[in-house]
Amino acid sequence: MGSNPTLSAILIPGADTIIKKARQVPLVLAGFGHVGKAFFGILQGKDESLRKRYGLALKLQAILKTDGGFISDSGITPEDFPDRPGQNTARSPLWKPGQTIESVLRTVKPGVFVECTPSNIQTGEPGLGHLRAALKAGWHVVTANKGPLAVDFKGLRGLARRNHLALKYGAAAAAALPTLDVGLYSLAGAEIQAIEGILNGTTNYILTRLGEGTAYEEALKEAQAKGIAEHNPALDVEGWDTAVKLLLIANSILGLDLTLQDIKVEGITRISPELLERTKQEGKALKLFGRMSYAAGRWKAEVSPAAIDRSHPLFGVSGTNKGITFLTDTMGSVTVTGGKSDPRGAAAALLKDIIHIFAPLP
């Protein structure tokens, strides 16, 4: 017998031809922290798969930091760094101090701008300026940065539409948990009557550990050690990260125009030992929920802790995992869980959004 054909040949006839004819897509990455580095790593590991499955050759031509950038017309690879990617910048031949995002966007052929700088939900900066500049310069945008969207969701979407560009933010709306994909695609045609989600992995991890008897301070330190909580975890534990994600989900799927001022927000910092003990005695689980409910002709948005029993579809969502439940008129209750919080999950969501720009669902 002859040798078996390769999997790629079975799935995609002429896969080698697809590799040669793959569409070249320039990428510019802003921000090289945990998520940016994870995105860089995923790009390298999935290059061949992207060419075969989607006909895409994603070429990272710039990585921009606050003090300059790595620039390469031929594409940046791990071999371009003398040490770990992003370290000892002065030793890399690609490093250009003082390089700005605006200058790079003007000189590189437009493709996809990937925003991974830290979130600021008060001002949206520096990401807000980055996204506006990219959209005005003809670049599609994918972002893991929630800040710009929290500050000017409507304005950014309008700018993208006027310029006939994609603005994708699945990585900012619960990262590896496909909240927007399910609501926009899987539930198309159904009327969504309520949404309830565990949208923040840090608080879910802390609440899981509290339920196991761990002290709050210790649980928080563990979350920080795992890299899922920031050095300053206020946005997570005070509920604002959940609130921003709820805003993005509600505005995108329900067609609303919410701002953060429209959402009632309570975090987990005021949970008492008595509540924890009572929840445990009753066999319930304590979760931080983002909720959208409809009554008296209007939508109500809130973030708050709640004790749920075993019959709740999100009862078993523990640790750094997340989950969301949509209540619909024709499809019943639809729940998706998983999507644990880590930089790789957020980076994977960025890549997914890029794929959907150029290889949309049939």
Phi, psi and omega in degrees: 000148177283169180291150179291144176294155178290159180301319181296325179291326179292314185284323186225094178304138180071033184301323180297323177295321180298320180300316183292328185258015183301142179288126180278123180236111177291141176237143169235127183250124175252123182100125183227049173271213183300313183288318179300317178294321178296320178297316177303315180295318179296320178303317181293317184288337185248014183303309182294319179298318180296322179292316184287313188280325188237356182066033183242131172246098183273117185248109180281108186259347178205139170238118187250134176241180185294333185250012180153201182200159171266125186232133177206124178294330183271355180104139183268133178231167178302332180293345180280354181251130179290335178233207176298147182308128176090351181266154178047058188304325184296339182274352179272131178293346181272350188285129177234102180297144178079001180295133183253157178298317182300318181292322179294317180297332179281332188261338180264140177302130185302138176215250179236128175264126184248117187255118181227024179283164182300146182277137170231106186277357175274311184252336185081353185269153005277354186299324182299315177297322179298312183295318178298316180297318181295314181294323178291333181270004176091019181261135165295156183229134164234141186218142170259357185271115182281335187306307181302322181288326177294325184275320187216055180302309183296317181295318181292319178296320179295319179297318179297315182294319180297330181261007178057046182237158177272138171235107184246138185214033176302325180292339179269350184248050178096016168054245187290344174280119188279066183296310183290321181300314181294312183294322185273324185255305185294329183255018179303133180094341178268149174269122179275125185258339178196153177225137177218126185216147166264102193250359182231115183291329181296310181292325179294322176296314181298315180294324176298315180291324176299320178294339178268000177101004179281142178291152184303312184298321180290319179297321178295317178298321178297317180297320178293321179295330178282351179082011180263343177246140179286166176303321172253098188270018187303317181301323179288300191286338177270001172093358186285328175298315176299319181297318180295317179297319177298319177301313181296318180294313183295314181293323183284314188270322183266352179071029180271179178228051183287152166240172180297333179292343180273355186250126175281124190236126172224128181267207184250006186286344182254013179291126185271156174302327180296318178295319179299316181293318180295319179298318180294316181296327182274000179071025181258174177235139180264126182228151171264115185254144162257127187231140168238123179227150185243125179203146177053037175078014180213156177270140176244130181243131179207154174234126181195156175287151177209145175266122183241152180264181187293343180282346181287136183296343180256010182302318185275006179281107187234173178062222183272004180287164179231176178191157178214141177238129174251128173262123185236167180279329186244339182253006180070211180265124182242124184236137174234132180229165179117223176056049184305151183280118168194163183301326181294322178296317178295320179295321178296324177293324175299313180297318178303316180295323177296316179301318183291337176293316188257340179228067186295161179298145180292000000 
